[in-house]
Amino acid sequence: MRERSRLIIFIAIASLLAGLIAFPAAADAGADNVVYFTAVNNRLLELKAETMPVKIKSQIYVPCSVFNASELGTRAQYFPDSQLAIVANETIRLYFNLSTGETYDNNGKYYKFTAAYVNNTAYLPVYYVVKEVFTDIEYTYNRYEEFHLVRLTRGDALSVEDFIEAAVMLIKTQLAQYNKSAATPEPTAPPAETAAPTAENTYAPSPSKPSGGGAAAEQDRSVVSVYLAFLGLGERTGDVLDRLDRHGYKACFFASAGQLKAYPDLARRILGTGHTLGILLGEDPERDYAEASEALLSAARTAVFLTAADRELSDGELEKLKGKGLIVWSAQPAEGYSSYIYARLEKAKRRCDIILNGEEPPGGAAVEKLLDTLAEYNYTVGRINEPTETRLEQ
């Protein structure tokens, strides 16, 4: 009786989708006008040009963001300035450098498959990513008369038949809406004007001209790269961002789970205006990272791997964090605005990291004085970020 009921349901599904008949998966994804749906476990992703898979030379590619999924146990992000995409789980961090065409992991292993630049983001060859690296994820590709379905699953998940049965009305609705207004994106080449990231050009703006006269204006400190970091978010973070933006400087802000929940707008502003956002670790680094990641995903629909702590981490804690694919930038307490900072700036030969209290930053005049000093002495103000800090680790 149950089998007969299921048969009746599937006849209804076929009718609703006007001839929805499955074909065996093949390397060729079909005609150019094929509409691709993507699903992660039992979740159907929104059907739009920015998120749909594409076929490139008989291979299926999916947006990097598809792997930013807790169901798959992976986190992913694309950094447009350096043309670098990263996918990571607890043990492996996989890098796609679109500038050089290289793909490698945190163990120094290089792979033959590469990413593609589509719709202003990184698209990844899903079959090879799953088969060769993240082997606990299963990839299936099913062709139907009106669409093709690319699906990634891990652990308990519905069979493809049960998934289609559950999602049939949503598929039909999205397909009708999409056919009215969108088209499958075509592969494009990376922007020619974007250079391959190097230690010199990654996120490092051109130094400002010295302002004013005297000895300060005559001293060119552009050979010193200064990196500004703020540990924590608070009520005055917006003022700090205003001042940084006026000077054209980028900084890195590390936030805890509680701060990300309290200031989601600040998190979105930091990311949206080109600054870096990382996760601030406390007494329980692994738990802190997990909670903050969930808060960040809710606030800004993104994942980050860059972390910092306001205390010294033990060797065991560091190894555990790095083993999960995280980048541990610093374990130093924040500095106060004092003559000590300026003394360090004066003595620095190549790089100077300035770590400040972001939760309770000093008054605006002190921040302005620091930024004015950086401009007056022509320091090169860079930005702490995952690609550069990963390079330093290696």
LINSUL-V85667 format. One record per helix or strand. SS is the DSSP state (alpha for helix, beta for strand). FROM is the first residue (numbers start at 1). TO is the last residue. If there is no record, write none. Layout:
ss->SS from->FROM to->TO
ss->SS from->FROM to->TO
This chain:
ss->alpha from->2 to->16
ss->beta from->23 to->23
ss->beta from->36 to->40
ss->beta from->43 to->44
ss->beta from->54 to->56
ss->beta from->59 to->63
ss->alpha from->64 to->67
ss->beta from->69 to->69
ss->alpha from->70 to->72
ss->beta from->74 to->79
ss->beta from->84 to->88
ss->beta from->93 to->97
ss->beta from->102 to->105
ss->beta from->110 to->111
ss->beta from->116 to->118
ss->beta from->121 to->125
ss->alpha from->126 to->132
ss->beta from->138 to->143
ss->beta from->148 to->153
ss->alpha from->160 to->181
ss->beta from->187 to->187
ss->alpha from->214 to->218
ss->beta from->225 to->231
ss->alpha from->237 to->247
ss->beta from->252 to->255
ss->alpha from->257 to->262
ss->alpha from->264 to->272
ss->beta from->276 to->281
ss->alpha from->285 to->300
ss->beta from->306 to->309
ss->alpha from->315 to->323
ss->beta from->327 to->331
ss->beta from->335 to->335
ss->alpha from->339 to->347
ss->beta from->351 to->357
ss->alpha from->364 to->376
ss->beta from->380 to->381
ss->alpha from->386 to->393
